[in-house]
Amino acid sequence: MRTASVLAALGGIALFAAVAVAQSADTATVAPDPTYPGVIPGTGHPPPAASRAARQPRAVLTWPGFQLTAGGSRIFVQSTRRIEWSRADRDGRIVVVIRNARIHLTNSRRPLVTEHFAATPVARAKLERHGRDVHLVVELKAATIAGISTHDAGDGYWYLYVDFPAGQYGTPESNLPAAVEAPASTAVDLGGGLAIRRGRNRAATEEAAPTATPAAGATEVPPGAATTTTTTTTTTRTVTTGGATGGAAGAAEGPVSAPAAAPAPAAAPTPTP
């Protein structure tokens, strides 16, 4: 009895372990291969989610790519079926219309930015959905010719090739802002610590502490020296005028300063007899 119970317990543990191993195998994720180079025509590397794309009834564009070739450079598009295309360039861009097709994954909608490759005239290329069609839009750095063709690479997929001739097409300048030299000052010096900037409505943009300016003919007095104050009496007199049209009968004349008394004349010399 006791032996049978022990064997039954061991059997249950073994069954539980087998189920656990099976579950871990079903839910395990495959780590990405770091050596995977992406899709290269004719090499047999399948695109992501290839089996799902193959079940679609129409052409599925599974991968857009860029290559530097011996004869120049190339933009290519991988498809699960034969590609039917036409050309409809616009706004200085090469536009290839791929009919009755769809884009496979969201990542395939991202642009291919190639402007930093000097050996290609292509700045960027992108797949865009237009109804039941897909447009391959190629922006150029320089005017050039393009050869378009389709091929069966023998790896189970069809490819659209847009080939460009070899050359040196340059790269864009740095996006960093250029150093800007500070402009020369436009302030006008007015003297006395004042300055006015041209084009400004404000009276002064800089102002030093006010300084007293001596009147014409005045003598500057050093600090701490004794000074004498002279008082000048000012009177106002009214002058009556006649015959002035529209004038007041008695017009007030401006302030008049009383003249200082003239010095007494010197005595005449007495003639000598």
C-alpha positions in Angstrom: 0.0 0.0 0.0 2.7 2.4 1.0 4.8 1.6 -2.0 1.9 2.2 -4.3 1.2 5.6 -2.8 4.9 6.6 -3.2 4.8 5.6 -6.9 1.6 7.5 -7.5 3.1 10.6 -6.0 6.2 10.3 -8.1 4.2 9.9 -11.2 2.2 13.1 -10.4 5.3 15.1 -10.0 6.7 13.8 -13.3 3.5 14.7 -15.1 3.5 18.2 -13.6 7.1 18.7 -14.7 6.4 17.6 -18.2 3.4 20.0 -18.5 5.6 22.9 -17.2 8.3 22.2 -19.7 5.8 22.1 -22.6 4.2 25.4 -21.5 7.6 27.1 -21.3 8.5 25.8 -24.7 5.2 27.1 -26.2 5.6 30.6 -24.7 9.3 31.1 -25.3 10.4 34.0 -27.5 13.1 33.7 -30.1 15.9 36.2 -29.6 16.7 38.3 -32.7 19.8 37.3 -34.7 22.3 40.2 -34.4 23.9 39.2 -37.7 20.6 39.5 -39.7 21.3 42.0 -42.5 17.8 42.8 -43.5 16.4 42.1 -46.9 18.9 41.8 -49.7 17.5 40.8 -53.1 18.4 37.2 -54.0 20.0 36.2 -50.7 17.1 34.3 -49.3 16.6 36.5 -46.2 12.8 36.6 -45.7 11.1 39.8 -44.5 9.4 40.1 -41.1 6.1 38.2 -40.7 6.7 36.6 -44.1 4.0 33.8 -43.7 1.3 36.3 -42.9 2.2 38.4 -46.0 2.2 35.4 -48.3 -1.5 34.6 -47.4 -2.8 38.0 -48.8 -4.7 37.8 -52.1 -2.9 40.8 -53.6 0.7 42.1 -53.8 2.1 42.9 -50.4 5.1 45.2 -50.3 7.2 43.7 -47.5 10.4 45.7 -47.6 11.8 48.9 -49.1 15.6 49.2 -49.3 18.6 51.1 -50.6 21.8 49.7 -52.1 25.1 51.1 -53.4 25.9 49.1 -56.5 28.9 48.7 -58.8 27.1 50.9 -61.4 25.7 53.5 -59.0 22.9 53.2 -56.5 19.5 51.6 -56.2 16.1 51.9 -54.4 14.3 48.6 -54.3 10.9 47.3 -53.1 10.2 43.7 -52.2 6.8 42.2 -53.1 5.0 38.9 -52.5 3.6 39.0 -56.1 4.4 40.3 -59.5 4.5 44.1 -59.5 2.4 46.2 -61.9 3.6 49.8 -62.0 3.5 53.1 -63.9 5.3 56.4 -63.5 3.8 59.7 -62.4 6.5 62.1 -61.5 5.5 65.3 -59.7 7.0 68.4 -58.0 10.6 67.3 -59.1 10.2 63.9 -57.5 10.2 60.4 -59.1 6.9 58.7 -58.3 6.4 55.0 -59.1 2.7 53.9 -58.8 2.5 50.3 -57.7 -1.0 49.1 -58.6 -3.3 47.0 -56.4 -0.9 46.6 -53.6 -0.6 47.3 -49.9 2.2 48.0 -47.4 3.0 45.1 -45.1 4.1 46.6 -41.8 4.1 50.1 -40.3 7.9 50.1 -40.2 7.9 49.9 -44.0 6.2 53.3 -44.2 9.2 55.0 -42.7 11.4 57.0 -45.1 14.8 55.8 -46.3 17.0 58.8 -45.6 20.1 58.6 -47.9 21.1 62.2 -48.3 24.4 61.7 -46.5 25.6 59.2 -49.1 27.6 61.3 -51.6 27.5 58.5 -54.2 23.7 58.7 -54.8 21.4 61.5 -56.0 18.6 60.2 -53.8 17.9 62.3 -50.7 15.1 60.1 -49.4 12.5 57.5 -50.5 9.2 56.6 -49.0 6.2 54.3 -49.6 2.8 56.1 -49.4 -0.7 54.5 -49.6 -3.1 56.0 -52.2 -6.4 54.0 -52.2 -5.7 50.5 -53.5 -2.3 51.6 -54.8 1.0 52.4 -53.2 3.3 55.2 -54.4 7.1 55.0 -54.1 8.2 58.6 -53.8 11.8 59.4 -54.4 13.2 62.9 -53.6 16.5 63.8 -55.3 19.5 66.0 -54.4 20.2 66.6 -58.1 18.5 66.2 -61.4 19.4 62.8 -62.9 18.0 59.9 -64.9 16.4 56.7 -63.4 15.9 53.3 -64.8 12.9 51.3 -63.5 12.5 47.5 -63.8 11.0 44.5 -62.1 12.7 41.1 -61.5 12.1 37.7 -59.9 15.2 37.2 -57.8 14.5 33.5 -57.3 14.0 33.7 -53.6 10.2 33.6 -53.8 9.7 37.4 -54.1 9.5 40.0 -56.8 11.5 43.2 -56.8 11.0 46.7 -58.2 14.4 48.4 -58.9 14.9 52.1 -59.4 18.6 52.5 -60.5 20.6 55.7 -60.7 24.0 56.3 -62.4 27.2 56.6 -60.4 28.6 60.0 -59.5 29.4 62.3 -56.7 26.3 64.2 -55.7 27.4 65.8 -52.5 26.0 65.8 -49.0 23.9 68.4 -47.2 25.6 71.0 -45.0 25.6 70.6 -41.3 22.3 71.5 -39.6 24.1 73.2 -36.8 23.5 77.0 -36.8 26.4 79.1 -38.2 28.2 81.4 -35.9 26.7 84.9 -36.1 28.9 87.9 -35.5 27.4 90.5 -33.2 26.4 93.7 -35.0 28.2 96.9 -34.3 26.6 99.3 -31.9 24.2 101.8 -33.5 24.1 104.1 -30.4 24.8 107.8 -31.0 26.9 109.5 -28.4 25.3 112.9 -27.4 27.9 113.7 -24.8 27.3 114.3 -21.1 26.8 110.5 -20.6 23.8 110.3 -22.9 23.3 107.9 -25.9 20.4 107.4 -28.3 20.1 104.2 -30.4 19.0 104.7 -34.0 15.6 103.5 -34.9 14.3 103.6 -31.3 11.5 105.9 -30.0 12.9 106.1 -26.6 14.8 109.3 -25.8 17.8 107.6 -24.3 19.0 104.0 -23.8 21.9 104.9 -21.6 22.0 107.8 -19.1 24.8 108.6 -16.7 24.3 110.6 -13.5 23.2 114.2 -14.4 26.0 116.8 -14.2 25.6 120.6 -13.9 26.7 122.6 -16.9 28.0 126.1 -16.1 26.4 129.0 -17.9 28.3 130.9 -20.5 30.8 133.3 -19.0 30.5 131.8 -15.5 33.5 130.7 -13.5 33.5 127.3 -12.0 33.7 127.4 -8.2 35.7 124.7 -6.5 34.0 122.6 -3.8 34.1 124.2 -0.4 34.9 127.7 -1.6 33.0 130.7 -0.3 30.5 132.2 -2.7 28.7 135.6 -2.9 25.1 135.8 -4.0 23.9 138.8 -6.1 20.2 139.6 -6.2 18.8 141.3 -9.4 15.5 143.1 -9.0 13.1 142.6 -11.9 10.1 144.8 -12.5 7.2 144.7 -14.9 5.8 147.9 -16.5 2.7 148.4 -18.6 2.9 150.4 -21.8 -0.2 152.0 -23.4 -0.2 151.9 -27.2 -2.8 153.2 -29.6 -3.9 152.2 -33.1 -3.0 148.5 -32.9 -5.8 146.4 -34.5 -7.1 143.7 -32.2 -4.5 144.6 -29.5 -5.2 145.2 -25.8 -5.4 148.8 -24.6 -2.8 148.1 -22.0 -0.2 145.5 -23.0 2.1 144.1 -20.4 5.7 144.4 -21.5 8.1 141.6 -20.6 10.2 141.7 -17.5 12.7 144.6 -17.4 15.8 144.5 -15.3 16.6 147.8 -13.5 19.9 149.1 -14.9 22.7 149.6 -12.4 23.6 153.1 -11.4 26.1 154.8 -13.7 29.4 155.7 -12.0 29.9 159.4 -11.2 31.9 161.3 -13.8 35.4 162.2 -12.9 36.2 165.9 -12.2 37.6 167.9 -15.1 41.2 168.9 -14.6 41.9 172.5 -13.7 44.0 174.4 -16.3 47.4 175.6 -15.1 47.9 179.4 -15.4 
